[in-house]
Amino acid sequence: MKHLVSFIIFFSSVLASFQAQKTISGYLLDSSSGEPLIGASVYEFKTAKGTTTNLYGFFSITLSSDT
């Protein structure tokens, strides 16, 4: 029984940590030509997290939900 309670507490804390994050993703395209922006920086100043776009202009960044 003691192990079951420990497992439930651990599992609940893991779920809570996953729910506290949001992932933002998308494509960056040039406004005039519609071509993907390769290697463009996407940056969030509050948390100082950032990423760059890939060869297709796609980016994905995970931030806390309060950001």
C-alpha positions in Angstrom: 0.0 0.0 0.0 2.9 2.4 0.8 4.3 1.8 -2.6 1.0 2.5 -4.3 0.6 5.9 -2.5 4.2 6.8 -3.5 3.5 5.9 -7.1 0.3 8.0 -7.2 2.1 11.0 -5.7 5.0 10.6 -8.2 2.6 10.2 -11.2 0.5 13.2 -10.2 3.6 15.4 -9.9 4.8 14.2 -13.4 1.4 15.0 -14.9 1.4 18.5 -13.3 4.8 19.3 -14.7 3.7 18.3 -18.2 0.6 20.4 -17.9 2.5 23.5 -16.9 4.1 23.8 -20.4 2.9 24.9 -23.8 4.5 24.2 -27.2 4.4 26.9 -29.9 5.3 25.9 -33.4 4.8 27.1 -36.9 6.5 28.2 -40.1 8.2 31.5 -40.8 7.8 32.6 -44.4 9.0 35.7 -46.3 6.0 38.0 -46.7 6.7 39.0 -50.3 7.9 35.8 -51.8 6.4 33.2 -49.5 9.7 31.3 -49.3 10.6 29.7 -45.9 13.0 31.6 -43.7 15.9 29.1 -43.1 17.9 29.6 -39.9 15.7 32.5 -38.6 15.8 33.0 -34.8 12.6 32.8 -32.7 13.2 34.1 -29.2 11.1 34.7 -26.0 12.7 37.5 -23.9 11.0 36.7 -20.6 12.5 33.2 -20.2 15.5 33.8 -22.5 14.6 30.7 -24.5 15.0 30.5 -28.2 15.2 28.3 -31.3 15.9 28.6 -35.0 13.9 27.5 -38.0 14.9 24.4 -40.0 15.3 24.0 -43.8 11.5 24.3 -44.2 11.1 27.4 -42.0 9.6 25.3 -39.2 10.2 26.1 -35.5 9.0 24.6 -32.3 9.6 26.0 -28.8 8.3 24.8 -25.4 7.6 27.4 -22.8 5.9 27.4 -19.4 2.2 28.1 -19.6 2.5 31.4 -17.6 4.7 32.9 -20.3 
